[in-house]
Amino acid sequence: MNDEHAVIHESSTLLVLNKPANLPVLRDRSGIEDLWTQLKKYGKYYLVHRLDKGTSGVLLIGKTQARQSVLTRAFNAHQVRKYYLARVVGQFPTNRTLLIDLHLRKGRKSRYRVAGQRADIQLQERGWRLTSGKADGLPAITRVRCLKVEGEHSWIVAQPLSGRTHQLRVHLSWIGHPIVGDHLYGKPDDPLQKAERLMLHCHRLVLPDGESYQATMDR
């Protein structure tokens, strides 16, 4: 592999990259050459999982179908522990680990939303839950902890315990702490949200056998 792809680890069966922000894993409508097209120049690879175009960080690529199959099953069974760094708007609660336990469902224009009313979301002793209404949709739980508060922003580490589409982005937005640079689920006109990139980074992945890979976030 070429160094331009920020290789974290490479073996005979696995390639681990630190994917840059604003690079789609697969082809999209932006016209930007996607990561998969770039990889095919170097050999045959097998996609294990994806990161959103705007999200940077640890990305696992199989070099054999057998390794891809094992890893894909582990991701689908939620056996891979995933830790993300995010810069969010607002002063996040500190000194405790909290859960965001809010069901999700598909909304309009391929967006996702909490399966309930925003006004019914409250911060309780263990975290955020809906205080009323029927919990329809798909279960989604995120474990979060604040690392540092910087004025009107906070740095947090988030661990999705379920694997719903856009889970972290939706959960954080709906509890009132949208990710900086997230114009899909945040407020594009809010000066506190302005950034050249989505401030979300897959910092660390831990495989079922304890193998761990991590990457530093390029701010």
C-alpha positions in Angstrom: 0.0 0.0 0.0 1.0 3.6 -0.5 1.7 5.8 2.5 -0.9 8.3 1.3 -3.6 6.0 2.6 -2.4 6.3 6.2 -1.9 2.6 6.8 -2.2 1.7 10.5 -1.6 -2.0 10.1 -1.2 -4.5 7.3 -1.0 -8.3 7.3 -1.6 -11.1 4.8 -5.3 -11.0 5.6 -6.1 -7.5 6.9 -5.5 -3.8 6.0 -6.3 -1.1 8.6 -6.5 2.5 7.4 -7.0 5.9 9.0 -9.6 7.1 6.6 -9.5 10.9 6.1 -12.6 13.1 6.5 -14.6 14.0 3.4 -13.6 10.9 1.5 -16.5 8.5 0.6 -15.7 4.8 1.1 -17.9 4.0 -2.0 -18.8 6.1 -5.0 -21.4 8.8 -4.4 -22.9 11.7 -6.3 -20.1 14.1 -5.3 -17.8 13.0 -8.2 -14.9 12.6 -5.7 -12.8 9.5 -6.4 -13.9 7.2 -3.6 -11.6 5.1 -1.4 -12.6 1.8 -2.9 -11.7 3.0 -6.4 -8.3 4.0 -5.1 -7.7 0.7 -3.3 -8.5 -1.3 -6.4 -5.3 0.2 -8.0 -3.2 -1.8 -5.5 -5.0 -5.2 -5.5 -8.1 -7.1 -4.5 -9.8 -6.1 -1.2 -13.0 -7.0 0.6 -15.1 -4.4 2.4 -15.8 -5.2 6.0 -17.7 -2.1 7.3 -18.1 1.6 6.3 -17.6 5.0 7.8 -19.7 8.0 6.7 -18.0 10.3 4.1 -17.4 13.0 6.7 -16.2 10.6 9.4 -12.5 9.9 9.7 -10.7 7.1 11.5 -10.1 3.4 11.8 -11.4 1.4 8.8 -10.9 -2.4 8.4 -10.4 -3.9 5.0 -10.2 -7.6 4.4 -7.4 -8.9 2.1 -9.1 -12.3 1.9 -12.8 -13.3 1.8 -12.3 -15.6 4.8 -11.1 -12.7 7.0 -13.8 -10.4 5.6 -16.5 -13.0 6.5 -15.3 -13.4 10.1 -15.1 -9.7 10.7 -18.4 -8.9 9.0 -20.1 -11.5 11.3 -18.5 -9.9 14.3 -19.7 -6.4 13.3 -23.2 -7.7 12.7 -23.3 -9.4 16.1 -22.1 -6.2 17.8 -18.9 -8.0 19.0 -16.6 -5.2 17.8 -16.2 -2.4 20.3 -16.2 1.0 18.6 -15.0 4.2 20.2 -15.5 7.6 18.5 -14.2 11.1 19.4 -16.6 14.0 18.7 -16.6 17.7 19.2 -20.1 18.8 20.0 -22.0 22.0 20.6 -22.7 22.9 24.2 -21.3 22.1 27.7 -21.8 18.3 28.0 -22.4 16.8 31.5 -19.0 15.9 33.0 -17.6 13.4 35.5 -19.9 10.5 34.6 -20.6 8.0 31.9 -24.1 8.3 30.5 -26.3 6.3 28.1 -28.4 7.7 25.3 -31.2 5.2 25.1 -33.5 6.4 22.3 -35.1 4.3 19.6 -34.5 5.4 16.0 -36.6 5.2 12.8 -36.2 6.4 9.3 -37.5 9.9 8.6 -37.8 11.9 5.4 -35.2 12.2 2.7 -33.1 9.2 4.0 -32.6 10.9 7.3 -33.1 9.2 10.6 -34.9 10.5 13.7 -35.7 9.5 17.3 -38.9 7.5 17.5 -40.6 10.1 19.7 -40.9 13.8 20.4 -37.9 15.9 21.1 -39.8 17.5 24.0 -40.2 14.1 25.7 -36.4 13.5 25.9 -35.0 14.1 29.3 -31.7 13.6 31.1 -32.2 11.3 34.0 -29.8 9.7 36.4 -28.3 7.2 34.0 -28.8 9.2 30.8 -31.3 10.3 28.2 -34.6 8.6 27.6 -38.1 9.3 26.4 -40.3 10.2 29.3 -43.5 9.4 27.5 -44.9 8.0 24.3 -44.6 4.6 22.7 -41.0 3.4 22.1 -41.5 2.2 18.5 -38.7 2.1 15.9 -35.4 0.2 16.4 -33.6 0.1 19.7 -30.4 2.2 19.8 -28.1 2.8 22.7 -24.9 5.0 22.9 -22.5 5.2 25.8 -21.0 8.7 26.2 -18.5 10.4 28.4 -17.2 14.0 28.3 -13.5 14.4 28.0 -13.2 18.2 28.1 -15.3 21.3 27.9 -14.0 24.2 25.8 -16.2 27.2 26.1 -19.3 26.5 24.2 -18.1 23.2 22.9 -17.2 19.8 24.4 -15.0 16.9 23.4 -16.7 13.5 24.1 -16.0 9.8 23.5 -19.0 7.8 22.3 -19.4 4.1 22.1 -22.4 2.9 20.0 -23.7 -0.3 21.6 -26.0 -0.8 18.6 -25.2 -0.2 15.0 -28.0 2.0 13.5 -27.4 4.2 10.6 -26.2 7.7 11.7 -26.8 6.6 15.3 -24.2 8.9 16.9 -25.2 11.9 14.8 -28.9 11.5 15.5 -28.5 10.8 19.2 -26.3 13.7 19.9 -28.4 16.1 17.8 -31.6 15.1 19.5 -30.2 15.5 23.1 -29.2 19.1 22.1 -25.5 18.5 21.5 -25.1 18.2 17.7 -21.7 17.4 16.3 -19.7 20.3 15.0 -19.8 20.3 11.2 -22.9 18.1 11.0 -25.1 20.0 8.6 -27.5 17.1 8.1 -28.6 16.8 11.7 -27.5 20.1 13.1 -28.1 23.7 12.2 -26.0 24.9 9.3 -26.5 28.6 10.1 -25.4 28.2 13.8 -21.9 29.7 14.0 -21.1 27.2 16.8 -21.5 24.4 14.2 -19.3 25.8 11.5 -16.3 23.6 10.6 -14.5 22.4 7.5 -15.3 18.9 8.3 -17.6 16.7 10.4 -15.9 16.5 13.8 -16.5 12.8 14.3 -13.6 10.3 14.3 -13.5 6.6 14.8 -10.7 6.6 17.3 -10.5 2.9 18.2 -11.8 -0.5 17.2 -11.4 -3.6 19.5 -12.0 -7.0 17.9 -13.5 -10.0 19.7 -10.1 -11.6 20.2 -8.8 -8.4 21.9 -6.9 -7.1 18.9 -7.1 -3.3 18.9 -6.4 -0.6 16.4 -6.5 3.2 16.9 -5.9 6.4 15.0 -5.3 10.0 15.9 -7.8 12.6 14.7 -6.6 15.2 12.3 -8.3 18.3 13.4 
